[in-house]
Amino acid sequence: MNHNASLKTVDIIAIGLMTFALFLGAGNLILPPGLGYDAGAELTPVMIGFLLTGVGLPLLGIVATAKMNGGLPTITQHLPAKVAFIIGVVIYLSIGPLFAAPRTAVVAYEMSVLPFAELTADPNQYLWLYTIVYFSAVLLISLFPGRLMDSIGKVITPLLVVVLVLIALGTFLNPQGELQSTTQIEGSPFSKGFTEGYLTLDTLASLVFGIIIINSLRQRGITDSKQLTKYTLAAGFIAAAGLSMVYISLSYLGATSHSLVAEKINGAQMIGIYINQIYGHWGQVILAIAISLACFTTAVGLMTSCGEYFHKCWPKISYRTFVIICTAVTALVANVGLNQLMALAIPALLAIYPVAIGLILLCFISDQLANPRLVNSLTLFAIFCVSLFDGLNAAGIEAIKPVYDLYQQLPFASQGLTWLIPGIAGFLAAIALSKLSANSRLAPTS
């Protein structure tokens, strides 16, 4: 095998588009419009915060997987086995049955059924029927993973890019209103955007999808670690550019939709109303088909990934059994509806996301540490202690309010980074303990 193999420009672009397609799911589409709707005059700082967590961190996650030459098990190798196992299960449940996968069905329903069915009494009255059909199809493909997913992706990605470009052009060339002179966001606009970026789930997904990108490169003859990192970074930047375009255009769509939408609704419905106003009925039809298929392929990828991961954890249970279980649970969760699903997701993600961020950042320095196991463990434990209270507070648990209020006195708390100082403190404490341990071993005995 040629270890000095290189990719042509067209191949790099193809890998980049594949990466973009992996990340472009339901959350990427429904969050920016609502954020833009609330932001008004503060759209710029809100979007800076959102792009940092919605684009920057997933890009770092991809690079981290390339640097470690592996997926989540490799990234968590410096943690105790039980801790690494728990983190893996939590991440896969988050991007799979509990949050991300159910959201694909709900967004597809709200963009392909609601605009045409004109259901006024209860918009979700047929959601249960839709999820049965939707996840039956997802299950059928996930049980027999193969080239079908790739062939669908080759058709979907160009179509989706065309639709998103049309949305962006229509939004900026023919806005349906003006930016509000005030904002509906309380507190720091940057903090709002930063924490809202958690809900894309892309930082968690990057720890799972990164290995897919690496394997695709290896199949093209790229085996050198430096080359893998180089091309993975190139693919990540292409995906990041595409996601940034999507986020900026859709947030501007939301920010200029007040004349069309008197009261805030979820992002899927907002996009539908806006696009129908610009392009008419056929624009809505094309949008519904493209978004539904994009959500569908994402769901297949998530169910396949979850099935493979849980099968590796419990080899005695077959891959197909896990896929069936995950798909069934996903369908049940999807029926709570999009608004309720988002409300349930926020507390959990506030607790999980900072740990994932810390894990990614530590990947870049772990090989320089004398005791990476101690540093990783203590740093992430310190982060989790704070982020857990952020999640419990978001869930409305009043008992933890005094402790939460105490944490809010920390620097950067107003920017949504309450966990940053405890994380740095844990890191420095671990470094000091490592040096003390090393010095005690080297000290001469009398």
ZALOKOL-465811 format. One record per residue (C-alpha): residue number from 1; x, y, z. Coordinates in Angstrom, 2 decimals, padded with zeros to 5 digits. Example, Ala and Ser with C-alpha at 12.3 -4.5 7.8 and 13.67 -1.06 7.14 Angstrom:
n = 1; east = 012.30; north = -004.50; up = 007.80
n = 2; east = 013.67; north = -001.06; up = 007.14
This chain:
n = 1; east = 000.00; north = 000.00; up = 000.00
n = 2; east = 001.25; north = 003.50; up = -000.83
n = 3; east = 001.59; north = 005.32; up = 002.48
n = 4; east = 002.26; north = 008.59; up = 000.60
n = 5; east = -001.06; north = 008.52; up = -001.23
n = 6; east = -002.76; north = 011.87; up = -001.70
n = 7; east = -006.22; north = 013.05; up = -002.66
n = 8; east = -007.26; north = 015.11; up = -005.63
n = 9; east = -009.12; north = 018.35; up = -005.01
n = 10; east = -012.39; north = 016.79; up = -006.13
n = 11; east = -011.92; north = 013.97; up = -003.61
n = 12; east = -011.25; north = 016.45; up = -000.80
n = 13; east = -014.43; north = 018.32; up = -001.69
n = 14; east = -016.34; north = 015.02; up = -001.76
n = 15; east = -015.10; north = 014.12; up = 001.73
n = 16; east = -016.02; north = 017.63; up = 002.89
n = 17; east = -019.54; north = 017.33; up = 001.50
n = 18; east = -019.91; north = 013.92; up = 003.11
n = 19; east = -018.88; north = 015.45; up = 006.44
n = 20; east = -021.33; north = 018.30; up = 005.93
n = 21; east = -024.09; north = 015.78; up = 005.19
n = 22; east = -023.28; north = 013.80; up = 008.33
n = 23; east = -023.75; north = 016.83; up = 010.55
n = 24; east = -026.64; north = 018.50; up = 008.74
n = 25; east = -029.59; north = 017.10; up = 010.65
n = 26; east = -032.74; north = 018.34; up = 012.30
n = 27; east = -031.14; north = 020.48; up = 015.00
n = 28; east = -029.05; north = 022.40; up = 012.47
n = 29; east = -032.24; north = 023.56; up = 010.77
n = 30; east = -034.73; north = 024.24; up = 013.56
n = 31; east = -032.56; north = 026.09; up = 016.08
n = 32; east = -031.20; north = 029.14; up = 014.16
n = 33; east = -034.61; north = 030.58; up = 013.11
n = 34; east = -035.90; north = 030.67; up = 016.69
n = 35; east = -032.62; north = 032.10; up = 017.92
n = 36; east = -032.70; north = 034.80; up = 015.26
n = 37; east = -036.33; north = 035.57; up = 016.09
n = 38; east = -035.40; north = 036.29; up = 019.71
n = 39; east = -032.09; north = 038.00; up = 018.98
n = 40; east = -033.31; north = 041.02; up = 017.06
n = 41; east = -030.75; north = 043.81; up = 017.39
n = 42; east = -028.35; north = 041.44; up = 019.17
n = 43; east = -028.15; north = 038.99; up = 016.27
n = 44; east = -024.37; north = 039.37; up = 015.81
n = 45; east = -023.18; north = 038.46; up = 019.36
n = 46; east = -025.81; north = 035.72; up = 019.56
n = 47; east = -024.55; north = 034.13; up = 016.35
n = 48; east = -020.89; north = 034.44; up = 017.37
n = 49; east = -021.67; north = 032.38; up = 020.46
n = 50; east = -023.77; north = 029.92; up = 018.46
n = 51; east = -021.09; north = 029.44; up = 015.80
n = 52; east = -018.46; north = 028.73; up = 018.45
n = 53; east = -020.37; north = 025.77; up = 019.87
n = 54; east = -022.33; north = 024.83; up = 016.75
n = 55; east = -019.40; north = 024.91; up = 014.30
n = 56; east = -016.09; north = 025.47; up = 016.09
n = 57; east = -016.39; north = 022.71; up = 018.67
n = 58; east = -017.56; north = 020.02; up = 016.20
n = 59; east = -014.61; north = 020.96; up = 014.01
n = 60; east = -012.29; north = 020.48; up = 016.99
n = 61; east = -013.99; north = 017.15; up = 017.68
n = 62; east = -013.25; north = 015.95; up = 014.16
n = 63; east = -009.63; north = 017.04; up = 014.41
n = 64; east = -009.33; north = 015.33; up = 017.81
n = 65; east = -010.51; north = 012.01; up = 016.38
n = 66; east = -007.99; north = 012.36; up = 013.57
n = 67; east = -005.17; north = 013.17; up = 015.99
n = 68; east = -006.07; north = 010.15; up = 018.14
n = 69; east = -006.52; north = 007.97; up = 015.02
n = 70; east = -009.76; north = 006.53; up = 016.34
n = 71; east = -013.25; north = 007.13; up = 017.63
n = 72; east = -014.73; north = 007.61; up = 021.07
n = 73; east = -013.01; north = 004.57; up = 022.71
n = 74; east = -009.63; north = 005.99; up = 021.71
n = 75; east = -010.51; north = 009.51; up = 022.84
n = 76; east = -011.55; north = 008.23; up = 026.28
n = 77; east = -008.59; north = 005.84; up = 026.65
n = 78; east = -007.01; north = 007.90; up = 029.45
n = 79; east = -010.10; north = 007.66; up = 031.64
n = 80; east = -010.99; north = 004.79; up = 034.00
n = 81; east = -012.76; north = 002.06; up = 032.06
n = 82; east = -016.08; north = 002.48; up = 033.87
n = 83; east = -016.05; north = 006.27; up = 033.41
n = 84; east = -015.23; north = 005.92; up = 029.70
n = 85; east = -018.05; north = 003.40; up = 029.36
n = 86; east = -020.57; north = 005.73; up = 031.04
n = 87; east = -019.51; north = 008.69; up = 028.89
n = 88; east = -019.84; north = 006.55; up = 025.75
n = 89; east = -023.30; north = 005.29; up = 026.66
n = 90; east = -024.53; north = 008.80; up = 027.55
n = 91; east = -023.23; north = 010.27; up = 024.29
n = 92; east = -024.70; north = 007.52; up = 022.13
n = 93; east = -028.05; north = 007.72; up = 023.91
n = 94; east = -028.04; north = 011.50; up = 023.44
n = 95; east = -027.35; north = 011.44; up = 019.71
n = 96; east = -029.50; north = 008.33; up = 019.33
n = 97; east = -032.78; north = 007.27; up = 020.95
n = 98; east = -033.21; north = 010.07; up = 023.49
n = 99; east = -032.67; north = 013.33; up = 021.60
n = 100; east = -031.15; north = 013.64; up = 018.14
n = 101; east = -032.80; north = 010.70; up = 016.36
n = 102; east = -036.37; north = 011.41; up = 017.58
n = 103; east = -035.89; north = 015.02; up = 016.53
n = 104; east = -035.28; north = 013.95; up = 012.91
n = 105; east = -038.76; north = 012.43; up = 012.71
n = 106; east = -040.50; north = 015.37; up = 014.36
n = 107; east = -038.79; north = 017.91; up = 012.11
n = 108; east = -039.58; north = 015.83; up = 009.03
n = 109; east = -043.23; north = 015.65; up = 010.15
n = 110; east = -043.49; north = 019.37; up = 010.77
n = 111; east = -041.93; north = 020.24; up = 007.41
n = 112; east = -043.55; north = 017.59; up = 005.20
n = 113; east = -046.99; north = 017.03; up = 006.74
n = 114; east = -048.11; north = 020.11; up = 008.68
n = 115; east = -047.71; north = 022.65; up = 005.83
n = 116; east = -050.07; north = 020.62; up = 003.64
n = 117; east = -052.45; north = 018.88; up = 006.07
n = 118; east = -053.79; north = 022.12; up = 007.62
n = 119; east = -054.32; north = 020.52; up = 011.02
n = 120; east = -055.65; north = 023.27; up = 013.28
n = 121; east = -057.12; north = 021.40; up = 016.26
n = 122; east = -054.08; north = 019.33; up = 017.17
n = 123; east = -051.06; north = 019.59; up = 014.83
n = 124; east = -049.53; north = 016.44; up = 016.30
n = 125; east = -052.61; north = 014.25; up = 015.97
n = 126; east = -051.04; north = 012.17; up = 013.19
n = 127; east = -047.49; north = 012.26; up = 014.53
n = 128; east = -047.84; north = 008.74; up = 015.96
n = 129; east = -048.83; north = 007.34; up = 012.56
n = 130; east = -046.03; north = 009.22; up = 010.80
n = 131; east = -043.40; north = 007.95; up = 013.26
n = 132; east = -044.54; north = 004.35; up = 012.74
n = 133; east = -044.07; north = 004.63; up = 008.97
n = 134; east = -040.90; north = 006.72; up = 009.29
n = 135; east = -039.08; north = 004.50; up = 011.76
n = 136; east = -040.24; north = 001.32; up = 010.07
n = 137; east = -038.38; north = 002.52; up = 006.98
n = 138; east = -035.40; north = 003.58; up = 009.11
n = 139; east = -035.35; north = 000.15; up = 010.74
n = 140; east = -035.56; north = -001.65; up = 007.40
n = 141; east = -032.41; north = 000.07; up = 006.12
n = 142; east = -030.55; north = 000.00; up = 009.45
n = 143; east = -030.98; north = -003.76; up = 009.78
n = 144; east = -029.13; north = -004.24; up = 006.50
n = 145; east = -026.42; north = -001.54; up = 006.40
n = 146; east = -024.51; north = -001.40; up = 003.14
n = 147; east = -024.07; north = 000.77; up = 000.08
n = 148; east = -027.65; north = 001.98; up = 000.08
n = 149; east = -026.83; north = 004.69; up = 002.61
n = 150; east = -023.97; north = 005.94; up = 000.44
n = 151; east = -026.10; north = 005.98; up = -002.70
n = 152; east = -028.84; north = 007.95; up = -000.92
n = 153; east = -026.23; north = 010.36; up = 000.41
n = 154; east = -024.89; north = 011.04; up = -003.08
n = 155; east = -028.34; north = 012.08; up = -004.21
n = 156; east = -029.41; north = 013.91; up = -001.08
n = 157; east = -026.35; north = 016.06; up = -000.47
n = 158; east = -026.38; north = 017.95; up = -003.83
n = 159; east = -030.16; north = 018.40; up = -003.61
n = 160; east = -029.92; north = 019.68; up = -000.07
n = 161; east = -027.12; north = 022.09; up = -000.97
n = 162; east = -029.24; north = 023.51; up = -003.81
n = 163; east = -032.25; north = 023.95; up = -001.49
n = 164; east = -030.15; north = 025.61; up = 001.21
n = 165; east = -028.58; north = 027.98; up = -001.32
n = 166; east = -032.06; north = 028.91; up = -002.53
n = 167; east = -033.13; north = 029.57; up = 001.05
n = 168; east = -030.06; north = 031.73; up = 001.69
n = 169; east = -030.50; north = 033.72; up = -001.53
n = 170; east = -034.19; north = 034.25; up = -000.92
n = 171; east = -033.61; north = 035.29; up = 002.68
n = 172; east = -030.90; north = 037.86; up = 001.96
n = 173; east = -032.18; north = 039.15; up = -001.41
n = 174; east = -035.85; north = 039.23; up = -000.47
n = 175; east = -036.17; north = 039.47; up = 003.33
n = 176; east = -039.75; north = 039.39; up = 004.56
n = 177; east = -039.21; north = 042.02; up = 007.22
n = 178; east = -036.67; north = 044.09; up = 009.10
n = 179; east = -034.53; north = 043.30; up = 012.12
n = 180; east = -036.21; north = 044.14; up = 015.39
n = 181; east = -034.71; north = 047.19; up = 017.10
n = 182; east = -034.85; north = 045.40; up = 020.46
n = 183; east = -034.09; north = 041.89; up = 021.65
n = 184; east = -036.18; north = 039.31; up = 023.49
n = 185; east = -033.10; north = 037.71; up = 025.04
n = 186; east = -032.55; north = 038.22; up = 028.74
n = 187; east = -028.98; north = 038.28; up = 030.00
n = 188; east = -025.92; north = 037.93; up = 027.80
n = 189; east = -026.70; north = 037.49; up = 024.07
n = 190; east = -023.37; north = 035.71; up = 023.56
n = 191; east = -024.16; north = 033.30; up = 026.39
n = 192; east = -027.57; north = 032.58; up = 024.87
n = 193; east = -026.02; north = 031.71; up = 021.52
n = 194; east = -023.21; north = 029.72; up = 023.10
n = 195; east = -025.47; north = 027.46; up = 025.16
n = 196; east = -028.05; north = 027.18; up = 022.37
n = 197; east = -025.31; north = 025.72; up = 020.19
n = 198; east = -025.25; north = 022.72; up = 022.52
n = 199; east = -028.66; north = 021.71; up = 021.17
n = 200; east = -027.28; north = 020.97; up = 017.71
n = 201; east = -025.62; north = 017.93; up = 019.37
n = 202; east = -022.84; north = 018.24; up = 016.80
n = 203; east = -020.00; north = 018.31; up = 019.32
n = 204; east = -021.20; north = 014.97; up = 020.67
n = 205; east = -021.76; north = 013.70; up = 017.13
n = 206; east = -018.22; north = 014.69; up = 016.11
n = 207; east = -016.85; north = 012.15; up = 018.58
n = 208; east = -018.89; north = 009.50; up = 016.75
n = 209; east = -018.75; north = 010.67; up = 013.13
n = 210; east = -015.01; north = 011.42; up = 013.16
n = 211; east = -014.13; north = 007.75; up = 012.80
n = 212; east = -016.43; north = 007.51; up = 009.76
n = 213; east = -014.43; north = 010.26; up = 008.06
n = 214; east = -011.13; north = 008.59; up = 008.97
n = 215; east = -012.32; north = 005.23; up = 007.64
n = 216; east = -013.43; north = 006.88; up = 004.38
n = 217; east = -009.95; north = 008.35; up = 003.98
n = 218; east = -008.31; north = 005.02; up = 004.74
n = 219; east = -010.45; north = 003.36; up = 002.07
n = 220; east = -008.94; north = 005.86; up = -000.38
n = 221; east = -005.43; north = 004.78; up = 000.57
n = 222; east = -004.64; north = 007.47; up = 003.15
n = 223; east = -002.93; north = 005.74; up = 006.07
n = 224; east = -000.24; north = 008.18; up = 007.23
n = 225; east = -001.35; north = 009.88; up = 010.45
n = 226; east = -000.24; north = 013.35; up = 009.26
n = 227; east = -002.11; north = 012.92; up = 006.00
n = 228; east = -005.20; north = 011.72; up = 007.87
n = 229; east = -005.10; north = 014.79; up = 010.08
n = 230; east = -004.53; north = 017.08; up = 007.10
n = 231; east = -007.43; north = 015.77; up = 005.02
n = 232; east = -009.74; north = 015.42; up = 008.00
n = 233; east = -009.07; north = 019.05; up = 008.83
n = 234; east = -009.78; north = 020.05; up = 005.22
n = 235; east = -013.05; north = 018.10; up = 005.29
n = 236; east = -013.91; north = 019.70; up = 008.61
n = 237; east = -013.37; north = 023.21; up = 007.28
n = 238; east = -015.56; north = 022.51; up = 004.25
n = 239; east = -018.30; north = 021.19; up = 006.53
n = 240; east = -017.81; north = 024.13; up = 008.90
n = 241; east = -018.18; north = 026.61; up = 006.04
n = 242; east = -021.40; north = 024.91; up = 004.93
n = 243; east = -022.85; north = 024.79; up = 008.43
n = 244; east = -021.94; north = 028.44; up = 009.01
n = 245; east = -023.78; north = 029.43; up = 005.83
n = 246; east = -026.84; north = 027.47; up = 006.98
n = 247; east = -026.80; north = 028.96; up = 010.48
n = 248; east = -026.30; north = 032.58; up = 009.38
n = 249; east = -028.98; north = 032.46; up = 006.69
n = 250; east = -031.55; north = 030.68; up = 008.87
n = 251; east = -030.93; north = 032.96; up = 011.86
n = 252; east = -031.40; north = 035.98; up = 009.60
n = 253; east = -034.58; north = 034.32; up = 008.32
n = 254; east = -035.87; north = 034.12; up = 011.88
n = 255; east = -034.77; north = 037.65; up = 012.71
n = 256; east = -036.72; north = 039.08; up = 009.75
n = 257; east = -039.86; north = 036.95; up = 010.17
n = 258; east = -041.73; north = 039.04; up = 012.76
n = 259; east = -044.08; north = 040.43; up = 010.12
n = 260; east = -045.03; north = 036.86; up = 009.14
n = 261; east = -045.02; north = 035.24; up = 012.58
n = 262; east = -046.70; north = 037.25; up = 015.34
n = 263; east = -045.67; north = 034.85; up = 018.09
n = 264; east = -042.63; north = 032.63; up = 018.22
n = 265; east = -043.11; north = 029.10; up = 016.86
n = 266; east = -040.59; north = 026.34; up = 016.38
n = 267; east = -037.97; north = 026.67; up = 013.68
n = 268; east = -039.38; north = 024.02; up = 011.33
n = 269; east = -042.71; north = 025.84; up = 011.05
n = 270; east = -040.98; north = 029.21; up = 010.74
n = 271; east = -038.88; north = 028.09; up = 007.78
n = 272; east = -041.95; north = 026.65; up = 006.05
n = 273; east = -043.94; north = 029.88; up = 006.36
n = 274; east = -041.01; north = 032.00; up = 005.20
n = 275; east = -040.12; north = 029.89; up = 002.17
n = 276; east = -043.75; north = 029.64; up = 001.12
n = 277; east = -043.90; north = 033.44; up = 001.19
n = 278; east = -040.83; north = 033.73; up = -001.08
n = 279; east = -041.17; north = 030.81; up = -003.48
n = 280; east = -044.79; north = 029.81; up = -003.16
n = 281; east = -046.28; north = 026.32; up = -002.97
n = 282; east = -043.61; north = 024.50; up = -005.00
n = 283; east = -040.85; north = 025.95; up = -002.90
n = 284; east = -042.53; north = 024.42; up = 000.11
n = 285; east = -042.84; north = 021.05; up = -001.65
n = 286; east = -039.17; north = 020.92; up = -002.63
n = 287; east = -038.14; north = 022.02; up = 000.85
n = 288; east = -040.31; north = 019.34; up = 002.46
n = 289; east = -038.84; north = 016.56; up = 000.30
n = 290; east = -035.22; north = 017.61; up = 000.78
n = 291; east = -035.44; north = 018.15; up = 004.54
n = 292; east = -037.40; north = 014.94; up = 005.09
n = 293; east = -034.85; north = 012.86; up = 003.22
n = 294; east = -031.97; north = 014.59; up = 005.00
n = 295; east = -033.54; north = 013.83; up = 008.37
n = 296; east = -034.24; north = 010.27; up = 007.29
n = 297; east = -030.67; north = 009.52; up = 006.23
n = 298; east = -029.38; north = 011.07; up = 009.47
n = 299; east = -031.70; north = 008.80; up = 011.46
n = 300; east = -030.41; north = 005.74; up = 009.61
n = 301; east = -026.83; north = 006.77; up = 010.35
n = 302; east = -027.59; north = 007.32; up = 014.03
n = 303; east = -029.42; north = 004.02; up = 014.46
n = 304; east = -026.63; north = 002.16; up = 012.68
n = 305; east = -023.96; north = 003.82; up = 014.85
n = 306; east = -025.86; north = 003.08; up = 018.05
n = 307; east = -026.45; north = -000.54; up = 017.06
n = 308; east = -022.76; north = -001.07; up = 016.34
n = 309; east = -021.60; north = 000.62; up = 019.53
n = 310; east = -023.95; north = -001.18; up = 021.89
n = 311; east = -023.19; north = -004.51; up = 020.18
n = 312; east = -019.49; north = -003.93; up = 020.92
n = 313; east = -020.36; north = -003.19; up = 024.55
n = 314; east = -022.53; north = -006.31; up = 024.88
n = 315; east = -021.36; north = -008.75; up = 022.16
n = 316; east = -023.79; north = -011.47; up = 023.26
n = 317; east = -026.68; north = -009.33; up = 022.01
n = 318; east = -026.77; north = -009.03; up = 018.24
n = 319; east = -026.41; north = -005.80; up = 016.29
n = 320; east = -029.90; north = -006.20; up = 014.83
n = 321; east = -031.46; north = -006.64; up = 018.26
n = 322; east = -029.92; north = -003.37; up = 019.42
n = 323; east = -031.08; north = -001.60; up = 016.27
n = 324; east = -034.64; north = -002.80; up = 016.85
n = 325; east = -034.55; north = -001.68; up = 020.51
n = 326; east = -033.03; north = 001.71; up = 019.69
n = 327; east = -035.49; north = 002.36; up = 016.86
n = 328; east = -038.50; north = 001.43; up = 019.01
n = 329; east = -037.38; north = 003.69; up = 021.86
n = 330; east = -036.67; north = 006.49; up = 019.38
n = 331; east = -040.18; north = 006.25; up = 017.95
n = 332; east = -041.71; north = 006.46; up = 021.42
n = 333; east = -039.64; north = 009.48; up = 022.40
n = 334; east = -040.47; north = 011.25; up = 019.13
n = 335; east = -044.15; north = 011.30; up = 020.03
n = 336; east = -043.69; north = 013.83; up = 022.81
n = 337; east = -043.51; north = 016.49; up = 020.10
n = 338; east = -040.73; north = 018.87; up = 019.07
n = 339; east = -041.31; north = 021.64; up = 021.62
n = 340; east = -041.51; north = 019.18; up = 024.53
n = 341; east = -038.49; north = 017.29; up = 023.19
n = 342; east = -036.39; north = 020.45; up = 023.15
n = 343; east = -037.49; north = 021.32; up = 026.70
n = 344; east = -036.38; north = 017.88; up = 027.91
n = 345; east = -033.09; north = 018.04; up = 026.04
n = 346; east = -031.81; north = 021.34; up = 027.40
n = 347; east = -031.11; north = 020.25; up = 031.03
n = 348; east = -029.39; north = 017.04; up = 029.96
n = 349; east = -027.22; north = 018.76; up = 027.37
n = 350; east = -026.15; north = 021.50; up = 029.78
n = 351; east = -024.76; north = 018.71; up = 031.97
n = 352; east = -023.20; north = 016.63; up = 029.18
n = 353; east = -021.79; north = 019.17; up = 026.75
n = 354; east = -019.09; north = 020.81; up = 028.90
n = 355; east = -017.67; north = 017.34; up = 029.65
n = 356; east = -017.49; north = 016.61; up = 025.92
n = 357; east = -015.80; north = 019.96; up = 025.32
n = 358; east = -013.22; north = 019.23; up = 028.02
n = 359; east = -012.64; north = 015.75; up = 026.61
n = 360; east = -011.96; north = 017.16; up = 023.15
n = 361; east = -009.58; north = 019.85; up = 024.40
n = 362; east = -007.62; north = 017.35; up = 026.51
n = 363; east = -007.04; north = 015.19; up = 023.42
n = 364; east = -004.66; north = 017.83; up = 022.06
n = 365; east = -002.36; north = 017.78; up = 025.09
n = 366; east = -002.74; north = 014.30; up = 026.60
n = 367; east = 000.38; north = 012.93; up = 024.93
n = 368; east = 002.41; north = 015.74; up = 026.55
n = 369; east = 001.24; north = 014.92; up = 030.08
n = 370; east = 003.19; north = 012.87; up = 032.59
n = 371; east = -000.01; north = 011.38; up = 034.01
n = 372; east = -002.81; north = 011.78; up = 031.42
n = 373; east = -005.13; north = 009.47; up = 033.34
n = 374; east = -005.05; north = 011.67; up = 036.45
n = 375; east = -005.33; north = 014.93; up = 034.49
n = 376; east = -008.25; north = 013.73; up = 032.36
n = 377; east = -010.11; north = 012.29; up = 035.33
n = 378; east = -009.73; north = 015.25; up = 037.69
n = 379; east = -010.36; north = 017.91; up = 035.03
n = 380; east = -013.53; north = 016.28; up = 033.70
n = 381; east = -014.79; north = 015.54; up = 037.21
n = 382; east = -014.44; north = 019.23; up = 038.15
n = 383; east = -016.27; north = 020.26; up = 034.97
n = 384; east = -019.06; north = 017.77; up = 035.53
n = 385; east = -019.66; north = 018.90; up = 039.13
n = 386; east = -020.53; north = 022.38; up = 037.85
n = 387; east = -022.29; north = 021.43; up = 034.62
n = 388; east = -024.52; north = 019.01; up = 036.53
n = 389; east = -025.89; north = 021.88; up = 038.59
n = 390; east = -026.43; north = 023.89; up = 035.40
n = 391; east = -028.54; north = 021.04; up = 034.07
n = 392; east = -030.48; north = 020.58; up = 037.32
n = 393; east = -031.20; north = 024.31; up = 037.44
n = 394; east = -032.47; north = 024.27; up = 033.86
n = 395; east = -034.74; north = 021.37; up = 034.86
n = 396; east = -036.27; north = 023.57; up = 037.56
n = 397; east = -034.90; north = 021.69; up = 040.59
n = 398; east = -035.26; north = 024.29; up = 043.34
n = 399; east = -033.27; north = 022.36; up = 045.96
n = 400; east = -029.97; north = 023.08; up = 044.19
n = 401; east = -030.65; north = 026.80; up = 043.77
n = 402; east = -028.30; north = 027.99; up = 046.58
n = 403; east = -025.37; north = 026.02; up = 045.17
n = 404; east = -026.20; north = 027.12; up = 041.63
n = 405; east = -026.34; north = 030.78; up = 042.67
n = 406; east = -022.94; north = 030.37; up = 044.33
n = 407; east = -021.47; north = 028.99; up = 041.11
n = 408; east = -022.82; north = 031.95; up = 039.18
n = 409; east = -020.35; north = 034.20; up = 040.98
n = 410; east = -017.52; north = 032.53; up = 039.06
n = 411; east = -015.81; north = 034.39; up = 036.20
n = 412; east = -017.31; north = 033.82; up = 032.74
n = 413; east = -020.62; north = 032.58; up = 034.23
n = 414; east = -022.51; north = 035.29; up = 032.35
n = 415; east = -021.04; north = 033.91; up = 029.11
n = 416; east = -022.37; north = 030.43; up = 029.80
n = 417; east = -018.93; north = 029.17; up = 030.82
n = 418; east = -019.50; north = 028.51; up = 034.51
n = 419; east = -017.55; north = 025.26; up = 034.20
n = 420; east = -014.41; north = 026.87; up = 032.74
n = 421; east = -012.68; north = 028.00; up = 035.96
n = 422; east = -013.43; north = 024.76; up = 037.88
n = 423; east = -012.13; north = 022.82; up = 034.87
n = 424; east = -008.89; north = 024.85; up = 034.80
n = 425; east = -008.56; north = 024.43; up = 038.58
n = 426; east = -009.00; north = 020.67; up = 038.27
n = 427; east = -006.44; north = 020.59; up = 035.45
n = 428; east = -003.84; north = 022.57; up = 037.43
n = 429; east = -004.45; north = 020.50; up = 040.56
n = 430; east = -003.89; north = 017.31; up = 038.55
n = 431; east = -000.67; north = 018.70; up = 037.06
n = 432; east = 000.59; north = 019.61; up = 040.54
n = 433; east = -000.28; north = 016.17; up = 041.91
n = 434; east = 001.48; north = 014.53; up = 038.98
n = 435; east = 004.66; north = 016.48; up = 039.69
n = 436; east = 004.49; north = 015.74; up = 043.43
n = 437; east = 004.05; north = 012.05; up = 042.67
n = 438; east = 006.97; north = 012.07; up = 040.23
n = 439; east = 009.21; north = 013.93; up = 042.70
n = 440; east = 008.39; north = 011.52; up = 045.51
n = 441; east = 009.40; north = 008.59; up = 043.34
n = 442; east = 012.68; north = 010.26; up = 042.42
n = 443; east = 013.54; north = 011.42; up = 045.96
n = 444; east = 016.50; north = 009.47; up = 047.45
n = 445; east = 015.76; north = 007.18; up = 050.35
n = 446; east = 017.96; north = 007.26; up = 053.46
